Amino acid sequence: MKFNKYLLFMIIAAFTVVLAACGKDGESGESDKNKASAQGAELEGSVAIDGSGTVYPLMARLAEEYMVNEQENVSVEVSRAGTSAGFKKFLVENGTDFNDASRQIKDEEAAEADKLGIEVKELKVALDGLTFVINKENDWATEMTPEELVSIFLADSTVEKWSDINPDWPDEKINAMGPNENHGTYEFFYESILNKQDMDNSVNLQQEYSTLVNLVSEDKNGIAFFGFGYYVNNQDKMNAVAVDFGNGPVEPALDTIAEDGAYADFTRPVFTYLNVNHAKEKPQVKDFALYVMNNITKFAGETGFAPIPESEVKENVSYLEGL
């Protein structure tokens, strides 16, 4: 009788140990999942990115490299609705994981994030040079001052023809173009270059940068502005205007685009904004964010951007590792 009671006690005790072990594994499952990236484990799931058309080539390249060489079971989807349109998709419940931006987040957008309980982290990824491009056949407006360029786009300007800028230039109407209001590039141009002065209604504003490339390449009197990367990838179709900021004409290039460089007046930082809530909940989102910052210098130049200082890269990596 005593033996049977002892045997029963040992069976119950063993069963209890098994249950405890299962419970412990279940509780640590999420923790193990969140550590997967740091341990180099395979991840799965998706990462959703939208926003700036200017930043798109850089982020698309990083996404491709990540899926091919790092995490083949993670799908990174990159779209390019434009900075402002992208923030509308980012600042909603179950919105995108990242929003690429060619300007900083606005106060009202930050307020909306707070309202929704979305923790947002600004990640500066590269430097871009606002570039003015002209048709290959345009051999007169190859060098201009910032004031001359601005006069082409201002509503209250008397400049309508090339000869209005320089009497030696053709007496032909200038066809000005640029990205529309969905893009951070438009906002940077309006706020920083035009100093919030009205843009002329005749300026042809487009959603797609590829459309602007085609329009300028087909129009001898066309001139447009956009990020340096789109010029670099289409040099066979157009020329860049060298800008004389006071010390002689400077061409936009990777060695002149810098916040303290020769092209500084037309240089701007570009960003991606991270939904920190998603990064904490989904290991693949945090992992991709770390991949971006650890590889941003490598791919910036290849896609038409100047790199940010290494100290800023390390600062962002340290922040992400601490999530």
Buried (B, 14 or more C-beta within 10 A) or exposed (E): EEEEEEEEEEEEEEEEEEEEEEEEEEEEEEEEEBEBBEEEEEBEEEBBBBBBBBBBBBBBBBBEBBBEEBBEEBBBEBBBBBBBBBBBBBBEEEBBBBBBBBBBBBEEBBEBBEEEEBBBBBBBBBBBBBBBBBBEEBEBBEBBBBEBBBBBBBEEEEBBEBBBBEEEBBEEEBBBBBBBEBBBBBBBBBEBBBEEEEBBEEBBBBBEBEBBBBBBBEBEBBBBBBBBBBBBBBEEBBBBBBBBBEEEBBBBBBEBBBEEBBBBBBBBBBBBBBBBBBBEEBBBBBBBBBBBBBBBBEBBEEBBBBBBEEEBBEBBBEBBEEB
